[in-house]
Amino acid sequence: MQRGMILAATVAATAALATACGGGDPSTPAAPGEKVELTLATFTEFGYEALIPEYEAAHPNIKITQRKTGQGGPYHQDLITKLAAGSGLADVAAVEEGHLSDILDKSSKFNDLSKIGPADAGPDRWLSWKYDAGKDKNGKVIGYGTDIGPLAMCYRKDMFAAAGLPTDPGAVKPLFATWDSYFDTGAQFVGKSGGKAWFDSAAQNFNAMVNQLDVGYLGTDDKLTIESNQGIRSAWDKVTAAVAKGESAKLTAFSNEWNSGFKQGAFATKVCPAWMLGVIKEQAGPENAGKWAVTAAFPGGGGNWGGSYLTVPTQSKHPKEAAELAAWLTAPEQQIKAFQAKGNFPSQTKALTDPTLLTKTDNYFGDTKIGELFAEQAKKVTKPQYKGPGDGQIQENVTSPALQAVEQGKSAADGWTQVVDGAKKITR
């Protein structure tokens, strides 16, 4: 609920009313011992189920209600609607990084956590690129980072062996050193495997390549760069050339056919953020345990796909208490607990050195030390790419469909025209 204007005859009366309203002004937190009810809105799995009662036990005056939504898309649509309406938002609202650009565009509707949050929740807590991505153009911190999705590469050892490629993670690394080496190896694989696909989806690779660039679809002036950005065009040319060589399985990510592809061996490699390991295990099934492997390498260095932030909307009646909850939930100790509960990979620098994380292995992937591997990959990411309003829509509604059209026979040149025209419609 938005704060209303409080009329009072004296400053003391104004302060008393503000306290009675539960600290609508960030400078007036709840009085000691005052009962405070906070709502926490999340989507999918954040691993907070056991953490909420732990926080309440340590803060007897705090009662937390979690609103948990199954799908991120509807959740974020609802969040945007409530922002526009000026009411209905939770005290702490999660935002996924793919939707962050649209939220940063409305940063005035969120509290600056660098001003109302605990003193120990400073930038040194997080990987610098994660912390910086939660700032608007003026440096306002609207979100505390939760998990991340550092990128590595997953591959099918049995399919590599059949094509005469190395299978040991260390020996495979050079194949994934650059996008050129990755696609060149893919062309060799297609020839030696009798035409089997090297990767699952052109869009999956293209998105990872674009996200590695210093400048993405929009510049910091929020103007479209797509026609002048040679990095984007180069990525397009490389991916579509690989499609023409038969390297793509032509699957739409997260479709039923894509899910089945893991079990059926429909492709040999997969762009692999930390959370993708769980997807592979679920979709490939126990019968394929030991066939999939992951290596600490990613074409072009490093990258990130996934992760979220906890924000405190200005609608909150208890912004300081909400910020304290968000800071606690994203602290190193709690990030490790969320990792243990749901596999959400930590973004806190201290958490990335925790023995619980570094010694974590997964026998599905040959007892690989997955915690250590992805911690190494997380440190390869340098700085966040600026995401202007509409960035996520361009990726989801323009470039991905255009690449799918190319996979189905459309020329790369016509597909590029589709991308440019579609992006202009979104940003005009």
C-alpha positions in Angstrom: 0.0 0.0 0.0 1.4 3.5 -0.8 2.1 5.8 2.0 -0.6 8.4 2.5 0.0 12.0 3.7 -0.1 12.3 7.5 -1.4 15.5 8.8 -0.6 16.4 12.4 -0.4 19.6 14.5 3.0 18.8 15.9 6.2 17.0 14.9 5.7 14.6 17.8 2.2 13.7 16.7 3.5 13.1 13.2 6.2 10.8 14.5 3.7 8.9 16.6 1.4 8.4 13.7 4.3 7.1 11.5 5.2 4.6 14.2 1.6 3.5 14.5 1.6 3.0 10.8 4.5 0.5 11.1 7.3 2.8 10.0 6.0 3.9 6.5 9.0 6.3 6.5 12.2 4.3 6.2 13.7 6.6 8.9 11.2 5.4 11.5 11.4 1.6 12.0 9.1 -0.2 14.2 9.4 0.4 17.9 11.4 -2.2 20.0 9.1 -5.3 20.5 6.4 -4.0 18.2 4.8 -6.8 16.2 5.7 -6.6 12.5 4.1 -8.7 9.8 6.2 -9.0 6.6 5.3 -10.6 3.3 7.9 -12.3 1.1 7.1 -12.9 -2.6 9.1 -15.5 -4.5 8.7 -17.8 -7.5 9.9 -21.4 -8.2 12.5 -22.5 -5.6 14.5 -20.2 -3.4 15.1 -22.6 -0.6 13.6 -20.4 2.1 11.1 -22.8 3.6 13.4 -23.7 6.5 15.0 -20.3 6.8 11.8 -18.4 7.5 11.0 -20.1 10.8 14.7 -19.7 11.8 14.5 -16.0 11.2 11.2 -15.7 13.1 12.7 -17.6 16.1 15.6 -15.1 16.3 13.1 -12.2 15.8 10.0 -13.0 18.0 8.3 -9.8 16.9 8.5 -10.6 13.2 5.9 -12.8 11.4 6.7 -13.7 7.8 4.2 -14.9 5.2 5.8 -16.3 2.0 3.8 -15.9 -1.2 5.3 -18.5 -3.5 4.4 -18.7 -7.2 5.2 -21.7 -9.4 6.2 -19.9 -12.6 8.4 -16.9 -13.0 6.6 -15.4 -16.0 3.2 -14.9 -14.4 4.9 -13.8 -11.2 6.7 -11.0 -12.9 3.7 -9.9 -14.9 1.8 -9.7 -11.6 4.6 -7.7 -10.0 4.6 -5.1 -12.9 0.8 -4.8 -12.6 1.0 -4.2 -8.8 3.8 -1.6 -9.3 1.5 0.3 -11.7 -1.4 0.0 -9.4 0.6 1.2 -6.4 -0.7 -1.5 -4.1 -0.6 -5.2 -3.4 3.2 -5.8 -3.4 5.0 -7.8 -0.8 7.4 -6.2 1.6 10.2 -8.2 0.1 9.8 -9.1 -3.6 12.1 -11.4 -5.6 13.1 -10.4 -9.1 14.7 -12.7 -11.6 17.7 -11.3 -13.5 16.0 -11.9 -16.9 13.3 -9.4 -15.8 15.6 -7.0 -13.9 15.8 -4.5 -16.8 12.1 -3.8 -16.6 12.3 -3.4 -12.8 15.4 -1.1 -12.9 13.4 1.1 -15.3 11.0 1.6 -12.4 13.6 2.0 -9.7 11.8 4.9 -8.1 9.2 2.4 -6.8 11.9 0.6 -4.8 13.9 1.5 -1.7 17.6 2.1 -2.0 19.0 -0.7 0.0 22.4 1.0 0.4 20.6 3.6 2.5 18.1 1.6 4.5 19.8 -1.8 4.7 22.1 -3.1 7.5 25.6 -1.7 7.4 27.2 -5.1 6.9 25.3 -5.7 3.7 27.7 -3.7 1.6 29.1 -4.4 -1.8 32.0 -6.5 -0.5 29.6 -9.3 0.4 28.9 -10.1 -3.3 30.7 -10.8 -6.4 31.2 -7.3 -7.9 29.3 -8.1 -11.1 26.3 -9.5 -9.2 26.1 -6.5 -6.8 26.5 -3.9 -9.6 23.8 -5.5 -11.7 21.3 -4.7 -9.0 21.9 -0.9 -9.4 20.0 1.5 -11.6 21.8 4.0 -13.8 22.2 6.4 -11.0 23.8 3.9 -8.6 20.7 3.2 -6.5 20.8 -0.4 -5.1 17.3 -1.8 -5.5 18.2 -5.5 -4.9 20.3 -7.8 -2.8 21.6 -10.7 -4.9 20.4 -14.2 -4.2 21.7 -17.0 -6.4 23.6 -17.0 -9.7 24.0 -19.2 -12.7 27.7 -19.3 -13.6 28.2 -21.0 -17.0 30.2 -24.2 -17.8 29.7 -26.7 -20.5 28.1 -30.1 -20.2 28.6 -32.9 -22.7 27.8 -36.6 -23.4 31.0 -38.6 -22.8 29.6 -41.7 -24.7 28.8 -39.6 -27.8 32.2 -37.9 -27.6 33.9 -41.3 -27.5 31.9 -42.6 -30.4 33.1 -39.7 -32.5 36.7 -40.0 -31.5 36.8 -37.0 -29.2 38.4 -36.9 -25.8 36.1 -37.5 -22.9 38.1 -36.5 -19.8 36.9 -33.1 -18.5 40.5 -31.7 -18.5 41.2 -32.9 -22.1 37.8 -31.6 -23.3 38.5 -28.0 -22.1 40.5 -26.8 -25.2 37.5 -27.7 -27.3 35.4 -25.2 -25.5 38.1 -22.4 -25.3 36.4 -20.1 -27.8 33.2 -20.1 -29.8 35.2 -20.7 -32.9 36.8 -23.8 -31.4 33.4 -24.9 -30.1 31.6 -24.7 -33.4 34.6 -26.1 -35.4 34.6 -29.1 -33.1 30.9 -29.4 -33.6 31.3 -29.6 -37.4 33.8 -32.4 -36.9 31.5 -34.2 -34.5 28.6 -34.0 -37.0 30.7 -35.6 -39.7 32.2 -38.3 -37.5 28.9 -39.2 -35.7 26.8 -39.8 -38.8 24.9 -36.5 -38.5 24.1 -36.3 -34.8 23.5 -32.9 -33.4 26.3 -31.0 -31.5 24.0 -28.7 -29.4 20.3 -28.5 -28.5 19.2 -25.0 -29.6 20.7 -22.2 -31.6 18.9 -19.7 -29.3 20.6 -21.1 -26.2 24.1 -20.5 -27.6 23.2 -17.2 -29.1 21.8 -15.8 -25.9 25.0 -16.8 -24.0 27.2 -15.2 -26.7 25.2 -11.9 -26.6 25.3 -11.8 -22.8 29.1 -12.0 -22.9 29.4 -8.7 -24.8 30.3 -5.4 -23.2 27.2 -3.9 -24.9 24.0 -5.9 -25.5 20.8 -5.0 -27.3 20.6 -1.6 -25.8 23.1 1.1 -24.7 23.1 2.9 -21.5 21.0 5.6 -23.3 18.4 2.9 -23.8 18.7 3.2 -27.5 18.8 0.0 -29.7 22.3 -1.0 -30.8 21.4 -4.1 -32.8 22.2 -2.6 -36.2 25.6 -1.1 -35.2 26.7 -3.8 -32.6 29.1 -5.9 -34.5 29.4 -8.3 -31.6 25.7 -9.3 -31.9 26.0 -9.7 -35.7 29.1 -11.8 -35.4 27.3 -14.1 -32.8 24.4 -14.4 -35.2 26.6 -15.3 -38.2 28.5 -17.9 -36.2 25.4 -19.6 -34.7 23.5 -19.6 -38.0 26.6 -21.0 -39.8 26.7 -23.9 -37.3 23.0 -24.5 -37.9 23.7 -24.7 -41.7 26.4 -27.4 -40.9 23.8 -29.5 -39.1 25.1 -28.8 -35.6 21.7 -27.9 -34.0 19.1 -30.4 -32.8 16.6 -27.7 -33.6 14.8 -28.0 -30.2 13.0 -25.3 -28.4 14.4 -25.0 -24.9 12.1 -26.4 -22.1 9.7 -27.9 -24.6 8.6 -31.5 -24.2 10.8 -32.5 -27.1 13.8 -30.7 -25.5 13.2 -32.5 -22.3 13.1 -35.9 -24.1 16.2 -35.0 -25.9 18.4 -35.4 -22.8 17.2 -39.0 -22.4 17.4 -39.8 -26.1 20.9 -38.4 -26.7 19.6 -35.9 -29.2 22.6 -33.6 -28.7 26.1 -33.9 -27.4 26.8 -30.6 -25.6 24.7 -28.1 -23.6 25.3 -24.6 -22.3 25.3 -25.4 -18.6 24.6 -22.9 -15.8 24.9 -24.4 -12.4 21.2 -25.0 -12.1 21.1 -26.9 -15.4 22.7 -30.0 -13.7 19.4 -30.6 -11.9 17.5 -30.3 -15.2 19.8 -32.8 -16.9 19.5 -35.3 -14.1 15.7 -35.1 -14.0 15.3 -35.3 -17.8 18.0 -37.7 -18.7 17.0 -40.0 -15.9 19.0 -42.5 -13.8 19.7 -44.7 -16.9 22.0 -42.1 -18.2 24.0 -41.5 -15.0 27.7 -41.3 -15.8 27.1 -40.5 -19.4 26.9 -36.7 -18.9 30.0 -34.7 -17.7 30.7 -31.1 -16.9 33.9 -29.2 -17.3 35.2 -25.9 -16.0 35.3 -24.2 -19.3 33.0 -22.0 -21.4 33.6 -20.5 -24.8 34.8 -16.9 -24.5 35.8 -17.2 -20.8 32.8 -17.0 -18.5 29.2 -16.0 -18.3 26.1 -16.1 -16.2 22.5 -17.3 -16.9 20.1 -17.1 -14.0 19.9 -15.8 -10.5 17.6 -13.3 -8.7 17.5 -10.3 -6.3 15.4 -9.5 -3.3 13.9 -6.0 -3.5 12.0 -3.8 -1.0 9.2 -1.9 -2.8 8.4 1.6 -1.5 4.9 0.3 -0.9 6.2 -1.6 2.2 5.1 -0.2 5.5 8.2 -1.7 7.1 11.1 -1.0 4.8 13.9 -1.2 7.4 12.6 -4.5 8.7 12.1 -5.8 5.2 15.6 -4.8 4.2 17.0 -6.6 7.3 15.1 -9.7 6.3 16.4 -9.5 2.7 19.9 -9.0 3.9 19.7 -12.0 6.2 18.3 -14.2 3.5 21.1 -13.3 1.2 23.9 -13.5 3.7 26.6 -16.2 3.1 25.3 -18.6 5.8 21.8 -18.6 4.4 23.0 -18.8 0.8 24.9 -22.0 1.7 21.7 -23.4 3.4 19.7 -22.6 0.2 22.3 -24.3 -1.9 22.0 -27.4 0.3 18.2 -27.3 0.1 17.6 -26.5 -3.5 21.0 -26.3 -5.3 20.8 -22.5 -5.7 24.4 -21.4 -6.4 25.6 -18.6 -4.0 26.6 -15.1 -5.1 28.4 -14.2 -1.9 32.2 -14.2 -1.9 32.4 -15.7 1.5 30.0 -18.5 0.5 32.1 -19.3 -2.5 34.9 -20.3 -0.2 32.8 -22.4 2.2 33.9 -26.0 2.5 30.3 -27.2 2.3 30.2 -25.7 -1.2 33.7 -26.6 -2.4 33.5 -30.3 -1.4 30.0 -30.8 -2.9 30.2 -33.6 -5.5 27.7 -35.2 -7.8 28.0 -38.8 -8.8 25.6 -38.4 -11.7 28.4 -36.4 -13.3 31.2 -38.7 -12.3 31.7 -37.4 -8.7 32.8 -34.0 -10.1 33.3 -31.4 -7.5 30.5 -29.3 -8.8 30.7 -26.6 -6.1 34.4 -26.0 -6.7 33.9 -26.0 -10.5 31.1 -23.5 -10.6 32.8 -21.3 -8.0 35.7 -21.1 -10.4 33.4 -20.3 -13.3 31.6 -17.5 -11.3 34.9 -15.7 -10.8 35.5 -15.6 -14.6 32.6 -13.2 -15.0 33.9 -9.6 -15.1 31.2 -7.0 -15.2 27.4 -6.9 -15.8 26.1 -6.0 -19.1 23.6 -3.1 -19.1 20.1 -4.3 -19.6 17.8 -1.6 -20.9 13.9 -1.8 -20.9 12.8 -4.4 -23.3 16.0 -6.4 -23.3 14.4 -9.6 -22.1 11.5 -9.2 -24.6 14.0 -8.9 -27.5 15.7 -12.1 -26.4 12.5 -14.1 -25.8 10.1 -12.7 -28.4 12.4 -11.7 -31.2 15.8 -13.4 -31.4 14.8 -16.8 -30.2 11.8 -17.2 -32.7 14.0 -15.9 -35.5 16.7 -18.5 -34.8 14.0 -21.2 -34.6 12.8 -20.0 -38.0 16.4 -20.3 -39.4 16.6 -23.8 -37.9 13.4 -24.7 -39.8 14.8 -23.5 -43.2 14.6 -19.7 -43.2 17.7 -18.0 -44.6 20.1 -16.4 -42.0 19.8 -13.1 -43.9 16.0 -13.1 -43.7 16.2 -14.2 -40.0 18.4 -11.2 -39.3 15.9 -8.9 -40.9 13.3 -10.4 -38.7 15.5 -9.7 -35.6 16.1 -6.1 -36.5 12.5 -5.3 -37.4 11.2 -7.1 -34.2 13.6 -5.3 -31.9 12.6 -1.9 -33.4 9.0 -2.6 -32.7 9.7 -3.4 -29.0 11.9 -0.3 -28.4 10.2 2.3 -30.5 
